[in-house]
Amino acid sequence: MSNKPKSEAVDTNLIRRLYFFLRPYRWYVLLAIVLTLSASYLGTIRPKLTQIAVDEYIADKDFEGLWWIITLLGGALLGEFILLVFNTYITRWFGQNALYSLRNAVFKKIQTLNVQFFDKNPIGKLITRTTSDIEALSELLSDGVVAIIGDLFRIIFILYFMFSMNWELTLVTLTVLPILFYATFWFKAKVRVTFLEVRDKIAQLNSFVQEHINGMDVVQLFNREEKQRDKFEKINAGHRDAYIETIFYFAIFWPIVEVTASLAMALIVWYGGARALMDGVTFGVLVAFIQYARQFFRPIQGLSEKFNTLQSALASSERIFNVLDTETQVVETDDPKQISNPQGKIEFQNVWFRYNEEEDYVLKDVSFTAEPGEAIAIVGATGAGKTTIINLLLRYYDIEKGSIKVDDIDIRDLSLKDLRSHFGLVLQDNALFSGSILDNITLGHPDITREEVIEASHKVEAHRFIEKLPEKYDYILQERGASLSMGQRQLICFVRALVYNPEILILDEATSSVDSETESLVTEASRVMMEGRTSIVIAHRISTIQHANKILVMHKGVIRESGNHQELIMKEDGIYKKLYELQYKDQLIPGE
């Protein structure tokens, strides 16, 4: 993502897109604007009331009239306070609701993106998009836009009262504005780039921390703590330097604003005082102008702060909308077909696929058929294309040539929801979430009962260890199920796949990460789950696939051999036979 500042047209477009999330609350925004304008008017009328009090009542020693003005001043203060209280609550309310909608939109979009997107975008950066980047919009959506309008009208009200009292003194006061305008434009150009840089560095920090916390056991095993700490210090230093650069520009800009305000006050005292001595300006007007000068630069300072907020928000919104604008490469058809009577038949017809156009094909002219209820095993060396077949079947990626059919319907003619509802999947890398075991199994599905979960757990031999846990099925798992053994996590994933009762079961290296004792449990669980279902099993251990109806031997993206265990073992110089001999040099597989 580029760090180059965008044009003003793009900024306007970003603001327009952000307004989309405020649009449902536009009447509350309008009410907040009315409250802000009312509070701005009451705030700017006080110096005018002071001028009237001095020139018309104090000068004439009219105490009755003075008390009336004091009452009006008190009423203006109280009214401004009440309006600001209501305005603050309303703006924060609709702002947080807009952020709620934006977070939902970003998370929903992330869920629709294909797997290839996550291959290219670190998880830490995506976390930044959905958390700190959206949080950076909080002040802008909650208060920024309304406050900017309020500050602008406060300046207009001040100028109105100043010109109505003495236009000459007003022009003298405004002679300092060119200095302020030049400083503001300079500040805008510089801080825009630095805010983009700061957001980039935050994303890099999040990515690095997330990756290294997940892989801390590897870092500690190879004693690379110091090396990784040095890398972190460099990234952290980059963030610090980018932020310090931002602070540098603020350190120059704020004193310029303060000095300019003081210069305006000095001009009022110099010119207005001289005019007062010559009776050209009343003492009340001079007092009011001094108050207005203080008030005049306060909203300008406020606008500068809001500009700071705007720059941070636009820098974050660019990244957020980059995610929202990411095209989903796996596009669903507008008129999907449905599998009305699912059987579980799978058919690959001359499938070609590569992950990137500049790379070689991962699958080359792959064809095979799995009849309903058949067990198909896929073996081959790492990188042969085994897992790619699963990814294409579940349509995590779209094929380049050929077709993939489920129950004689091309999967591109099915909705993703319908297609994937017929599959159960157990991977080598267990996907468990923080929450109870029951929630991890059902994934919140309202139609799956506790009784069905317990029944499925009995079938795959998971019930025994779950019953021994403190809260049994309500036992709360730590992140990624770290409180359970690898085998226990795997069995929970088996229960999850079974309880959804799919027509097609996919086991991708489901036993590769467990010990021998647990492997027997997992293998038996696999056998139970595969009964009556079409199954695709990817495995390195031949002992887990020897009873498959058909075994596909993959090599460099091509099916080199196909047949059952006995047929393949009889092939002289066959790839499968070599794999078998490597694993069982001095022993025979039972039943051979």
Salt bridges, closest charged atoms under 4 A:
GLU8 OE2 - LYS188 NZ 3.04
ASP11 OD1 - ARG192 NH2 3.05
GLU80 OE1 - ARG46 NH1 2.53
GLU80 OE2 - ARG154 NH2 3.74
ASP133 OD2 - ARG129 NH1 2.79
ASP133 OD1 - ARG199 NH2 2.91
GLU135 OE1 - ARG103 NH2 2.91
ASP143 OD1 - ARG92 NH1 3.82
GLU168 OE1 - ARG275 NH2 3.86
GLU197 OE2 - LYS201 NZ 3.60
ASP200 OD1 - ARG319 NH2 2.71
ASP241 OD1 - ARG240 NE 3.11
GLU318 OE2 - ARG192 NH2 2.61
ASP325 OD2 - ARG17 NH1 2.79
ASP398 OD1 - ARG395 NE 2.69
GLU400 OE2 - ARG354 NH2 3.11
ASP408 OD1 - LYS345 NZ 3.25
ASP410 OD2 - ARG412 NH2 3.15
ASP418 OD1 - HIS422 NE2 3.10
ASP429 OD1 - ARG480 NH2 2.88
GLU455 OE2 - LYS459 NZ 3.99
GLU461 OE1 - ARG464 NH2 3.55
GLU467 OE2 - HIS463 NE2 3.74
GLU467 OE1 - LYS472 NZ 3.45
ASP474 OD1 - ARG450 NH2 2.99
GLU503 OE1 - HIS422 ND1 2.72
GLU509 OE2 - HIS540 ND1 2.83
GLU519 OE1 - ARG541 NH1 2.53
GLU524 OE2 - ARG527 NH2 2.35
GLU531 OE2 - ARG527 NH1 2.80
GLU572 OE2 - LYS577 NZ 3.74
